[in-house]
């Protein structure tokens, strides 16, 4: 299963007739250039799971990545070629304690 399919599966698993009306996933672009990912984890199994802020190559002009948990959201921002990596960081955290 590829990264996008795993993200689709995680999203679909949260949809219970209520959650999806208030929460969701947003992928947008940044003007520096880059990507932003926001995943609402409120009212999910991830709501109380800690996430240690991640910064990679933050001073690099295109390959930087930063992810954190803030206000009930997984928030990521990255350079223009790091979108898949950023989504994989979220998925690794989301599925880290799930049974294989």
C-alpha positions in Angstrom: 0.0 0.0 0.0 1.4 3.4 -0.9 1.5 6.5 1.3 -1.5 8.1 -0.1 -3.6 5.0 0.3 -2.5 4.7 3.9 -3.6 8.3 4.5 -6.9 7.5 2.9 -7.4 4.5 5.1 -6.6 6.5 8.3 -9.0 9.2 7.3 -11.8 6.7 6.3 -11.3 4.9 9.7 -12.0 8.2 11.5 -15.2 8.9 9.6 -18.0 7.8 11.9 -20.8 10.1 10.9 -19.7 12.8 13.3 -16.0 13.3 13.2 -15.7 14.2 9.5 -18.2 17.1 10.0 -15.9 19.0 12.3 -12.5 17.6 11.6 -10.4 16.4 8.7 -7.1 16.7 6.8 -5.8 19.7 4.8 -2.9 19.8 2.5 -2.0 23.2 1.1 1.0 24.9 -0.4 3.4 27.5 1.1 4.9 30.4 -0.7 8.5 29.8 0.2 7.8 27.2 -1.6 6.6 24.1 0.2 3.7 22.2 1.6 1.6 22.3 4.8 -0.2 19.4 6.3 -2.8 19.6 9.0 -4.5 16.6 10.4 -7.1 17.0 13.1 -6.6 14.3 15.7 -9.2 15.5 18.1 -11.7 12.8 19.0 -9.4 10.1 17.6 -7.2 7.5 19.2 -4.3 9.9 18.6 -5.7 12.8 20.7 -3.7 11.9 23.8 -0.7 10.3 22.1 2.5 12.5 22.5 4.5 13.5 19.5 8.0 14.9 19.8 8.6 17.9 17.5 10.7 16.8 14.5 12.9 19.2 12.5 15.0 18.0 9.6 17.4 20.2 7.5 15.5 23.2 8.7 18.1 25.6 7.2 18.0 23.9 3.8 16.3 26.0 1.1 14.2 23.1 -0.3 14.6 19.9 1.7 13.5 21.0 5.1 10.8 19.4 7.2 9.1 20.3 10.5 6.3 18.4 12.3 4.6 19.0 15.6 1.4 18.5 17.5 -0.4 21.7 18.4 -4.0 22.4 19.5 -5.3 19.0 18.6 -3.7 18.9 15.2 -0.7 17.2 13.7 1.0 20.1 11.9 3.7 19.7 9.3 5.4 22.0 6.9 8.1 21.1 4.4 10.0 21.9 1.2 8.5 21.3 -2.2 10.0 17.7 -2.5 9.2 16.5 1.0 5.4 16.1 0.9 5.5 12.2 0.8 8.0 12.2 3.6 5.9 14.5 5.8 2.8 12.3 5.3 5.0 9.2 6.1 6.0 10.9 9.4 2.3 11.4 10.3 1.5 7.8 9.4 4.4 6.3 11.3 3.2 8.1 14.4 -0.5 7.3 13.8 0.2 3.6 13.3 3.2 3.1 15.7 1.2 1.2 18.4 -1.2 -0.5 16.1 -1.0 -4.3 15.8 0.7 -5.6 12.7 
